[in-house]
Amino acid sequence: AQSKALLVLENFIGGKFIPCSSYIDSYNPSTGAVYCKVPDSGKEEVEAAVKAAKDAFPIWSSKSPLERSQILNKLADLIEHDLEEFAQAESKDQGKTITFARTVDIPRAAYNFRFFASSILHHVTECTEMATMGCVHYTSRTPVGVAGLISPWNLPLYLLTWKIAPAIACGNTVVAKPSEMTSVTAWMMCKLLEKAGVPHGVVNIVFGTGAKAGEALVCHPDVPLISFTGSTLTAQRITEKSAPHCKRLSLELGGKNPAIIFDDADLSQCIPTTLRSSFANQGEICLCTSRIFVQRGIYSEFLKRFVAEAKKWKTGNPSDPTVDVGALISKEHLEKVRNYVKKAQAEGARVLCGEGVDALDLPPGNQKGYFMLPTVIAEVKDESCCMQEEIFGPVTCVVAFDTEEEVIKRANGVKYGLAATVWSSNVGRVHRVAHRLQSGLVWTNCWLVRDLNLPFGGMKASGIGREGAKDSYEFFTEVKTITIKH
Ligand code: NAD
């Protein structure tokens, strides 16, 4: 009787839902119970999906940008129409709060299609004239072929559509593999594709683990480009596996993002934003802040106010709209995040609130869920693993600094370089510091304000390549220079 109640997903290949011969259990992180079966696809399923994508390529790639744009807009409409259903599913599958899914994940997933539906109409290629040779040169851009798209569990539909939308807007066909831990909303979206007018085979989704389904996609000779978002470790493996085929790679990876707070910062803005940047989505956003450097003159005041506010964040049932912190993705991940807090304590750091300090008060139905309170750690050494490694949970470290020169060096003293925030009312200082930070994104006096037109991505171990209107267009197309002599 129990298995009847389980949600069973199927692969989506060539416009059809196809059952798989074996399945993986997927858990509801807020209860700890298995509630869904995800196909455990491998080479065979990936082979079928790549074939369907190859077959669909000639027709899709020959459509005009306007035709593709209209289909993408229709898909955005359909997702928006079902926003509540998608939000409920995302929250249940991932553990994130219903509020976050309703206001961030699903609206952005719809917007990704709308954004690329528009931007694909506005690209211009280059042209130069060489009068002395009687020549004109121009560039033309064409879709590449079958794109392999691999996405993580933290922002499931949001990040998957951030890849599917530009890939198909440019005329490619795709085989996508969402995270095996969060596959439900991708499967739901497959049900809308036909209605939106996406021809069969243009979008194929194969569900399964990274080791089996992901690697089969990365190693497939007919998939010339891979767009991956996930951890730095997996990216290294993907780079190795794809090397024999010389594939084009876009890698969006982890971060260890600093917030630098100078003594002239407006704390009434800085504190609520830094709480969000530390704990939003349980701290499971690659852009989350996890090293907060505060100038010594305001260090005590900041810490006092920050901790007092962190304690107000309500942790509990994600479907309760008053809850701020939902469940972490898995039991293993919760254990990993908790271990970082234990290591910090063992090194002599002070845990000021959250894990091990405050009591977690959960409703009866959520006792077995993977919850953790927002945790603030102070007096951590820069070389500590808590200041060097990506924790990816609701844990943030606060340390003091004295000078601008010193803080830039310390902020840059990690292997990652994804996002940074700088808080100061001195415009000159803000520019100086932003220029010197080794970070693909720098937000000053704000966080997570995005213009999708501009490049997104990381330096150092945080990635290779950028995504955005122009960057994704360049990644998902092949450029040719043509010279005409008259
Ligand atoms: P992960 O690397 O474990 O998995 C990401 C995806 O890759 C999943 O779909 C997984 O199944 C697949 N995968 C795993 N091994 C693979 C292999 N050998 N071959 C092919 N595919 C494989 O990452 P995760 O734990 O799902 O996500 C969290 C990580 O993602 C964090 O490090 C976070 O910072 C990063 N992230 C980065 C960004 C960004 O834009 N820079 C955004 C969100 C998350």
Boltz pocket constraint, residues with backbone or C-beta under 6 A from the ligand:
constraints:
  - pocket:
      binder: B
      contacts: [[A, 150], [A, 151], [A, 152], [A, 153], [A, 154], [A, 155], [A, 159], [A, 177], [A, 178], [A, 179], [A, 180], [A, 208], [A, 209], [A, 210], [A, 211], [A, 213], [A, 214], [A, 215], [A, 218], [A, 229], [A, 230], [A, 231], [A, 232], [A, 233], [A, 234], [A, 235], [A, 237], [A, 238], [A, 252], [A, 253], [A, 254], [A, 255], [A, 285], [A, 286], [A, 390], [A, 392], [A, 418], [A, 457], [A, 458], [A, 462], [A, 463]]
      max_distance: 6.0
